[in-house]
Amino acid sequence: MIDGQSRGFGVAAGLDAEVARPLAKSCAELGYRSMWSNDHPGAKGLETLAEFGAAAPGLDLGVAVIALDRTPPETIAADIERLGLDPARLWLGVGAGFSKKPLTQMRESLSELREKLPGVRLVLAAMGPKMCALAGAEFDGVFFNWMTPEFAAGARQKVKAGAQEANRATPPVFGYVRTAVGPDATERLAKEESFYRDLHPGYRNHFDRLAEPEGTVGVAAPHAPDAQQQLATYTALDTIVVRGLASANNEAMGKVASAAAPD
């Protein structure tokens, strides 16, 4: 890894506690600095973070991302309180979801998020240049998703420009890097990517901008050294969040976490 860069490990929300807790403990021992979960209609990412937090009290906790069209700030605040999560440990990723005017939605939601979630570090999900600039100007961090190393580098420049325009330091840049390791790695990455490519217009436009062949955005490696080599190309990220593409059991998740662990 480059100097100053860290790694987190990410999963899909709803991971059983019997898997989540040992995984978090193992990731802490492997040198990961944070544990992450997505959030979706079937499971709350904050609930998965509560399991991670109980098992690995020294790690930061991140959710990426909660869609505000589905979960308003007051509900997020109530969930944090209900689960006993320490706001100081949280990186809370937020996005516009299926909003018709996503940029306007996120710009106008920030003051309410600050009010309802004091002490929580707010991270904006950003793909396009305008959202990247907004993240750089007003949020505590930015979260990239489904980017190649080259595209992430360009997006980081948009974040930096937004920060400079607002006369502030560039906030930390996080990003999911889907990672599959083993003989079926290519198939796992392609399956995951195909779902997102047509999820909604924002993703369709994003993948059109990438102009990359389907099943190639992320890491698909037969062995750990190959995974490490590919992850090392994501130099634009301050924190690489290794999104493990594996069966939701201790052995499979543990193998990906170990293969992609920090140097």
C-alpha positions in Angstrom: 0.0 0.0 0.0 1.1 3.6 -0.5 2.0 5.7 2.5 -1.1 6.9 4.5 -3.5 4.6 2.8 -5.6 2.1 4.8 -7.9 -0.7 4.1 -11.4 -1.5 5.3 -13.4 -4.6 4.7 -17.0 -4.5 3.5 -20.0 -6.8 3.2 -23.6 -6.8 2.3 -26.0 -5.9 5.1 -27.6 -8.7 7.0 -24.6 -10.9 7.6 -25.3 -13.3 10.5 -23.8 -12.4 13.8 -22.1 -15.8 13.8 -20.2 -14.7 10.8 -20.0 -10.9 11.3 -18.3 -11.0 14.7 -15.5 -13.5 14.0 -14.9 -11.7 10.7 -14.5 -8.3 12.4 -12.2 -9.7 15.0 -10.1 -11.4 12.2 -10.0 -8.2 10.1 -8.7 -6.3 13.1 -5.9 -8.8 13.6 -5.1 -8.7 9.9 -4.5 -4.9 10.0 -7.8 -3.5 8.5 -8.7 -0.2 10.0 -12.4 -0.2 9.5 -15.4 -2.5 8.8 -18.2 -1.5 6.3 -21.6 -2.6 5.3 -24.0 -1.5 2.6 -27.6 -0.8 3.3 -30.6 -2.2 1.4 -34.3 -2.7 1.7 -33.9 -6.2 3.1 -31.4 -5.3 5.9 -30.0 -2.3 7.7 -26.3 -1.7 7.4 -26.2 -0.1 10.9 -27.4 -3.3 12.4 -24.5 -5.2 10.8 -22.1 -2.5 12.0 -23.3 -3.1 15.6 -22.2 -6.7 15.3 -18.8 -5.6 13.9 -18.4 -3.0 16.6 -19.1 -5.4 19.4 -16.4 -7.8 18.2 -13.7 -5.3 17.2 -13.9 -2.2 19.4 -10.8 -0.7 18.0 -12.0 -0.4 14.4 -13.9 2.4 12.7 -17.4 1.5 11.4 -18.8 2.7 8.1 -22.0 2.2 6.2 -22.0 2.9 2.4 -24.5 4.0 1.6 -27.9 4.8 3.1 -30.3 6.1 0.5 -32.1 9.2 1.8 -35.2 8.6 -0.3 -35.7 5.4 1.7 -34.4 6.3 5.1 -34.7 9.9 6.4 -32.2 11.5 8.8 -34.5 11.1 11.8 -34.7 7.3 11.2 -31.0 7.0 10.9 -30.5 8.9 14.2 -33.0 6.6 15.9 -31.3 3.5 14.6 -27.9 4.8 15.9 -29.3 5.4 19.3 -31.2 2.1 19.4 -28.1 0.1 18.5 -25.9 1.9 20.9 -23.4 2.9 18.2 -20.7 5.5 19.1 -21.1 8.4 16.7 -17.4 9.1 16.9 -16.6 5.7 15.3 -19.0 6.1 12.4 -18.4 7.1 8.8 -22.0 7.5 7.6 -22.3 7.2 3.8 -25.4 8.8 2.3 -26.8 8.9 -1.2 -29.8 10.1 -3.2 -31.1 6.7 -4.1 -33.8 7.0 -6.7 -34.4 10.7 -6.3 -35.2 12.6 -9.5 -32.8 15.4 -8.6 -30.0 13.7 -6.7 -27.6 16.7 -6.6 -30.3 19.0 -5.2 -31.4 16.3 -2.8 -28.0 15.9 -1.3 -27.2 19.5 -1.1 -30.5 20.4 0.6 -30.3 17.4 3.0 -26.9 18.3 4.5 -28.1 20.8 7.1 -30.7 18.3 8.4 -28.1 15.5 8.5 -25.8 17.7 10.6 -28.6 18.6 12.9 -30.0 15.1 13.5 -26.6 13.3 13.5 -24.2 15.4 15.6 -20.7 14.0 15.9 -21.2 11.6 13.0 -18.8 12.0 10.0 -20.9 12.3 6.9 -19.7 10.8 3.6 -21.3 11.5 0.3 -21.7 8.8 -2.3 -20.3 10.4 -5.5 -19.8 9.2 -9.1 -20.3 12.1 -11.4 -18.2 15.4 -11.4 -20.8 17.6 -9.7 -21.4 15.2 -6.8 -17.7 14.8 -6.4 -17.3 18.6 -6.2 -20.1 18.9 -3.6 -18.5 16.2 -1.5 -15.2 18.1 -1.6 -16.8 21.4 -0.7 -19.2 20.3 2.1 -18.9 16.7 3.4 -16.6 15.0 5.8 -15.7 12.4 3.2 -16.6 11.0 -0.2 -17.4 7.4 -1.2 -16.7 6.0 -4.7 -18.3 2.9 -6.1 -17.7 0.8 -9.2 -14.6 2.7 -10.4 -11.4 1.7 -12.2 -8.2 3.0 -10.7 -7.9 5.5 -13.6 -11.5 6.8 -13.2 -11.1 7.1 -9.4 -8.0 9.2 -10.0 -10.0 11.6 -12.2 -12.9 11.7 -9.7 -10.5 12.5 -6.9 -9.4 15.6 -8.8 -13.0 16.7 -8.9 -13.3 16.3 -5.1 -10.1 18.2 -4.7 -11.3 21.0 -6.9 -14.5 21.3 -4.9 -12.5 21.5 -1.7 -10.2 24.2 -3.1 -13.2 26.2 -4.3 -14.6 26.1 -0.7 -11.2 26.9 0.7 -10.9 23.7 2.8 -8.8 20.6 2.9 -9.7 17.7 0.6 -11.8 15.3 2.7 -10.8 11.6 2.8 -11.7 9.5 -0.2 -13.1 6.0 0.4 -14.2 3.5 -2.2 -15.5 0.0 -2.6 -13.3 -2.3 -4.6 -15.3 -5.5 -5.3 -12.9 -8.3 -4.7 -13.2 -12.0 -5.5 -10.4 -14.5 -5.0 -10.3 -18.1 -6.2 -11.0 -20.2 -9.2 -14.5 -18.7 -9.7 -13.4 -15.1 -9.1 -14.2 -13.8 -12.6 -17.7 -15.2 -12.5 -18.4 -13.7 -9.0 -17.3 -10.3 -10.1 -19.3 -10.4 -13.4 -22.5 -11.5 -11.5 -22.2 -8.7 -9.0 -21.5 -6.1 -11.7 -24.3 -7.1 -14.0 -26.8 -6.4 -11.3 -25.6 -2.8 -10.8 -25.1 -1.9 -14.4 -28.9 -1.6 -14.9 -30.0 -0.8 -11.4 -31.1 2.8 -12.2 -30.2 5.6 -14.6 -27.4 6.9 -12.3 -25.6 3.6 -12.5 -26.3 3.2 -16.3 -24.8 6.6 -17.0 -21.8 5.8 -14.8 -21.0 2.6 -16.5 -21.4 4.3 -19.9 -18.8 6.8 -18.8 -16.5 4.0 -17.6 -16.7 2.3 -21.0 -15.2 -0.9 -19.6 -16.2 -4.4 -20.6 -18.7 -6.0 -18.3 -17.2 -8.0 -15.4 -13.9 -6.1 -15.3 -14.5 -3.3 -12.8 -13.0 -4.6 -9.6 -10.6 -7.3 -8.6 -11.0 -10.9 -9.8 -7.9 -12.9 -8.8 -7.1 -16.6 -8.7 -4.7 -16.2 -5.8 -3.8 -13.7 -3.0 -0.7 -12.2 -4.7 -2.8 -11.3 -7.8 -5.4 -9.7 -5.6 -2.8 -7.6 -3.9 -1.2 -6.5 -7.2 -4.6 -5.4 -8.5 -5.6 -3.6 -5.3 -2.3 -1.7 -5.2 -3.4 0.2 -8.4 -6.1 2.0 -6.5 -3.8 4.8 -5.4 -6.5 7.5 -5.6 -8.3 6.1 -2.5 -7.3 7.0 1.0 -9.1 4.0 2.2 -9.7 0.9 0.0 -12.8 -0.8 1.2 -12.4 -4.4 0.1 -15.9 -5.5 -0.7 -15.7 -9.3 -0.3 -17.5 -11.3 -3.0 -17.8 -14.6 -1.3 -20.4 -16.9 0.3 -21.7 -15.5 3.6 -19.9 -18.0 5.8 -16.8 -17.8 8.0 -14.5 -19.8 5.7 -15.3 -18.0 2.5 -15.3 -14.5 3.9 -12.2 -15.2 5.9 -10.3 -16.3 2.8 -11.0 -13.0 0.9 -10.2 -10.9 4.0 -6.9 -12.7 4.4 -6.0 -12.5 0.7 -6.7 -8.8 0.5 -5.3 -7.8 3.9 -3.0 -4.8 4.2 0.7 -5.4 3.8 
